[in-house]
Amino acid sequence: MYIQIDKKRLTVEIADSLIKRILGLMFRKIKGDGMLFTFSFQKPVCLHMFFVFYSIDIVCLDKDKKIVEIHRDVKPFTPFIYCPPCKYILELRPGLDISINSKVSFIK
C-alpha cells in the first residue's frame, strides 16, 4: 500500500491481522518504508521496541488521518512509547521530513 504525507509517497506494509499487529517489526527488517497499524476506533496506544533491532520513527494519526504526534528515532529495546488517542500508527524509517498536523492519504 502507498501513503502520501505532504508530497512524499511512501510504501508501507499493513498490519492487517492480529499476528502482524502483535509482532509488528520484531525480529525482522522493514519492508518498503514502514508499517501501518489500524485500529477499529481511536484510543491511546502503548508500544515497545523489544526485539526491533534498529531505530524507527513512530507517527500517530487521528481518525481524520492527521498527524498528532511523532516519536523520532526511537531506539531498539525502548520499553515504553505512549501514543495519545489515535486510530492509525505508522512505524517508519527514521529521518523523514514530516510534521505534526500534516494530513496523510492512503493510496491502495
Secondary structure, DSSP 8 states (H G I E B T S, - for coil): -EEEETTEEEEEEEE-SHHHHHHTTTTS--STTEEEEEEEEEEEEEE--TT--S-EEEEEE-TTSBEEEEEEEE-TT---EEEEEEEEEEEE-TT----TT-BEEEE-
